[in-house]
Amino acid sequence: MKVVLLGAGGMGEIALKDLVSGGVKQIVIADYDKGKAESLAKAHKAEGIEISAEFVDANDHASLTKVVQGASVVASAIGPFSKYGVKVLKAALEARVDFVDICDDPQPTIDELNLHDEAKQVDITAIIGMGNNPGVGNLCAKYGAGKLDEVEEIEFIWVHPAISRVGGAGTLHAIGAFSGDVPSYQQGRWVDVPAGSDKEVIDFPEPAGRVEVFHSGHPEPLTIPRYISVKNVSCKGGIVPVWAGQEFVRMISYGLGSAEPIKVKGVSVVPREFTVSLLESLLHRMGKDMIGGQQLTKVSRVIVKGKKNGKATSYTYDRIGNDWEAGTALSIGAQMLASGGITKKGVFAPEGCVEPQVFFEELKKRGLRISEKMIIEHYL
C-alpha cells in the first residue's frame, strides 16, 4: 500500500502520524517546501515503514501528476481548496489514482463533484471533504437520517478557537466562510444567505459554554441533499471566545476580508492578506490554542430532525475536543480506499460512499467518540 500525502502543513502532519500508526508501508510526503516534507519524514520515521519526501508544485499539473503516479491513493491536505482542490483532483484523474481530500469550501466542492462522470470513466473513487467539518459531521447526518422514517431538517454547527494550528490556509477559509453570501438548503431548494446572519446562541458543554453561531460558507448544505432526502440543511459556525468571534465578524464587515487591493501610503495591500498576517502574528504572541491563558476547545454538532413511528424525533451528535482534526479523518479515508473498503466509482462527498458505522469504529480505535442524544416529542 502506497499513500501519497500532499501537503506538509498542520493537517498533513496529523494525517502522517495516523498513517504511520495504521501501518501503511509506503508513504510519500509531497510539498512545495521539500525541506519541510523531509523534516516530517525524519520526525515520524518508524520501523518497517518507508517514508520519503518529494517536491511538488500544486500550480503545475505535470508536477502533480508525476508525484501521484503509481500510488494506491493520494490524500490531499493542500489548501486553500478554492485554489487547489480541482487542480489536485484532475491530476489524480489523469494518473488514475484513488483520491481523498479535506475540501471545506463550497464552490470547489461543486467543481469537484462535477468531475464525477470523468472519475467513473477512469474507474477511480474520489472522496472530497473527508475531514472533520465537513467529513465526520456528514457521516453523523447520514447515520441519524437512517434512523428516521422521514427527514425534515439537518443542522450543522461548528465552533473553532480564534487561534489554532491550522495556519494561513485555515484563516483564509474562515474569512471566506464569513464573507458575502453562503449556501443553504431551504424548503427543497438551494438558496444563498448572508454570511454572519441569523445569529443563534447555543449552550455547549464546558469548556466551550455559550457560543454565538452564524450562517457560514461550508459544503454540507450543497452535498447532503444529493444523497439524503431532506427539506432543510443549514450550516452555522462560531469562534471562541465569543468576543473574538464578534471581532472577527466585525473585521470582515469592515472589508478586511476583501481580495481587492487598496492603496496604503502608495503601497498596494490586499486586505485579506493583511488580516491573515495579523492573525498569524497573534498566534505567535498568544500561544497556540490559547487566548489570555484560556484553553480553547473545538465543538461540532449535527442535529437531524424528522419523524419516526409518526412522532417528531431528533438525534443530536456532538464531538468535543481539540483531537477532532481533519487530518485524522483524511488518513482514515485514505486507508479505507487503499484497502478496498470503498468500491463506488466517481466523485462523492463522504455521505455518498462511506458507511458511517465502519468509519465510526475506526474513530473509536483512536479514542475518538461521538455522543448521541435522541429526543422524541410526546403528545399529552
N, C-alpha and C positions, 0 to 999 in steps of 0.2 A: 504494500500500500504506500503510494507516494502522494503527499499533500503539498501543493504549492501554496504558501501563505503570503498573500500580497499585503504589505504594509507592516512596518516595524515600529509603529507607534504604540500607544497605550493599549488599545483593543487588540492589536496584533500580538503584543507580548502576552496578554491574558489568554488568547487563543493558543499561542505556542505552548504555554505551560500545560494547558489542558490536553493538547495533542500529545505531548510528551508523557503525561500521566496516563493517557489512554493507550500507550504503547505503539503509536504509529511509528513504523520502522524507518521511514524516509520522509524528511521534512525539508523543504526549500523555502527560506525566507527571502523575499524579494522586495527591494525598496530602492527609491532614487538615491538614498543615502546608504550606499553599500556598507560603509564602516559601521553604521548603526545596526544594520542587519547582522554583520559579523559579530558585533558585541553581544547581541541577543543569542546568537548561535552558541557562542562561547559560554555565556552565562547559564544556559539551560542544557548543556550537553549531558547526555545520560548514556549509560552502558547499553549497548545493543541498539541504539538509535542513531541514525546518521542525520545530522543537521548541518545544512550548508547555507551559504548566503550568496545571493545574486543581485546584480544591478538590474533595475527595470525603470523605464521611463513610461509612466502611465499616459503620457500625451503622444506616445509613439506606438502605433498599432503593431508594427513589426516587432518592436521590443517586447510588448506584452505577449504577443502570440508565441514568440520564441521561448519565453521563460515558462509558460504554462504547458508547452508541448510535452506530451508523454506522461502527464500527471494522472493519478486516479481521480483527483478532484482538485479544483482551485477554490480557495477560500479568500475572499477579498475584504480587507478592512481599510481600503484606500478611500479616504474621503477628501473633500465633500462629495457626496454621491451625485449632487446636482451637476458636478463636472466630470466625474469619473465612472459613475455607475454603468452607463450604457457602453462606454469605451471598453471597460474590462470584460463585460459580458460578451461583447462582439468578438473579442479575442478568444474567449473560451469557445464560442461557437465555431470559429474558424479552426481552432485546434481540436474540436470535437471532444471536449473535456467537460465532465460534470462540474457544476458551479454552485457556489453559495456565497451570499454577501449579507451585509447588515444595513442595506439601504434604508434610510429613515426619512427621505424627502418625498413629497407627493408626486411631483412631475416626473422625476426619474423612475419612480415606481411604475407609472403608466407607460413610459417609454420602454422599460424593460419587459413589462407584460406584453407589449405589442410585438415582441420578438418570439412569442410562444410558438407560432407555426414554424418559424425558422429553426427553433430548437428541436421541435419534433422531427423535422426533416433530417437533421443530422444526428438524431437518436441520442440526445442528451437531456439530462434533468438539471434545471436551474431553479434554485430556491432563493428568492430575494427577500430582504427584510427579516433574516433569521437571526435577530438579536434579542434584546430584552423587550424594548418597546420601539418598533414593532418586533414581533417574534413570539416570545413566550406568551405574551398577552393574547395574541391571535389564537394560540392553541388553547388558552383558557376559555376564550369565547366559543371556540368550536366544541370543547368538552361540555361546557354549560348548555349550549344550544342543543346538543344531543340528548340532554335530559328532559327537554321540554317538548310538548306536543306542538306548540306554536310559539315562535319567537317574535316579539314585538320591538324590542329595543336592546341595543348593546352599547354600553358606555365604557370608554377607555379613559383612564385618568393616570397621569404620571407626575411625579414630583422629584425634582433633582436638586442637589446642592448648588448654590450660586457659583461656587468654585470647586472644580473637581479635576481629576487627572485626565479627562478626555482630551484636552488641548484645543488648539486653534480650530480644527475641523468641527469639533463639537460646539464651540462657541458660535461659529458661522451657522451651524444648523439651528441653534437656539434663536439666533437673530432672525433667520428665515422663518422659523416656526411662529414667531410673534409679529411678523410683518405682513402688511397687505391683507388680502382675502385668503382664506384657507378652506379646504374641502370639508363638507359634512354631508350626511345622507338623511334626508327628511321626507317622510311620507312616500317612500319608494323611489325617490329620485335624488341625484347628486345636485347639491347647491353650494355656492360659495358664501361664507360668512366672514365678518371682520375678525381678524386675529386679535386676541386680547379682549374679546367681547363676552357677554353673558357670564359674568363672574359668579362663581359659587364658593362658599366657604365650607370646607369639609373637615370633619374631625377624624384624623388618622390616629392610629396607635402612637404612643410616645416612642422615640423622641421627636417625631415629626409634629404631632399635635395638630392644631387648627391651621389650615393652609388655604390660601386663595388660589383657585384654578380658573383658567380662561380657555376659550377656543384656541387651539393651536394647530399648526400645519403638520400633520402626520399622515402616513399612508393608510391607516386602519379603515377610515370611512370609505376609502376607494377600493380596498380589496375584499373586505368582509362580505359585502352584498353580492360579490361574484360567486361565492361558494356557499353562503348561508342565506336562506330566505328570511328576510328581516325588513321591518318598516323604517327603523331609525338607527343610525350609527353616528356617534359623536366621539370626538377626542379632545380632552382638555388637559392642559399642563400647568404646572406651577413651579415656583422656585422657593427654596427655603434658605435662610429665614425669610419670613413674609416681607419684611421691609426691603430686602434685596430684590425679591420678585417684583415688588411695586416700582422700585427704582429702575429695574431693567426694562419693564414695560414702558415706563415714562421715557427712558432714553430712546427707545425705538419710536415712540410717538413724536419725539423731537426731530426725528430724521437721522439719528445716529446709526440706523441700520441700513441706510441708503448705499447703493453701489455706485451712485453717480458722483463723480469727483467735484469738489468745491475748492476754491482758492483760499489759502490761509497765508497771508503776507506774501502773496505771489507764488506760493508753492501749491501744487495740486495735491489734494489729500482726499482719499476715499473714506467717507465717514465710517463705513462698515469695517474697514481695515484698522482705523483708529480705535474703534470700540474693541475689536479683538485684541489689539496690542495693550490697551488699557486694562482689560480684564485679565490678560495673561500676567501683567506686572503685579496685579493684586494677588494672583496665585502665589507668586514668589514671596511677597511680603507677608501674607496672612497665613500661608501654610496650606497644604493640600487638604481638602475636605473640612477645613476649619474656617470660621469667621468669628473673630473676637473670642477665641478659645472655645467656641461652641462646636461640638461634634454634629455634623450634618448627615442625615440619613435619607437614602432613596426610598420611595414608596411607590408602588404600582398597584392599580386596582382595575379590575374588569367587572362590570355588573351586567348580567344577562337577564332580561325580563321577558316574561311571556305567560303562557298558560300550560298547566299540567293537570290532567284529570278535571278540566273545567274550572280550575281555580287559578287566580293570579299568583304567579310564583316567580321568585327571583333567586339567582345564585350570584354571590359576590366572591371574587377571588383576589386575595391580597398577597403581594410579595414585598417584604420589608427587609432593608439592609443593603449595605454597600457591596455585598458579594454578588448581587444580581447585576452582572456585567454582560454586555452584548458579545464580548469575545468568547465567553464560555459557551453561549448558545451557538455561536458561529462554529466553534470546534465540534460540538455535538452534531450539528447538522452535517458538517463535512465528513465526520466518521460514519454517520448513518448512510450517507451517499456512497462513500468508498466501500462500505461493507455490503452494499446491495440491499440495504433496508428500505430504500425508497425506489419504486420501479416506474412510476408515471413519467412520461416524457413530455417535455415542454418547459415553459417558464411559469412558476407558481409562487404565490405568497405561501407562507408556512401552512395556513389552514387549508390550502388546496391540495396538499400531498403528504403531509406529515400526520401520523397517528398520535394524538395527544398523549394517551396513556403510555405509549412506548417512550416518548420524549420525556415525560414526567419521571419515569423510572430512572432515566439517565441523570436527571437533576437530583433525585434522591441519593444516588451514588456519590454525588458531590456535596452532599449535606444541604442542598437547597430544597426547601419545602414551601408549598403553596397552601395557604389556608382557604377553606371553602365554607361559606355560610349560606344556608338556604332559608328563605322566608316565604311562607305560604299565607296568603290573605284569607282569613276565616270570616265567614259571614254569621252574625248572631241573629 
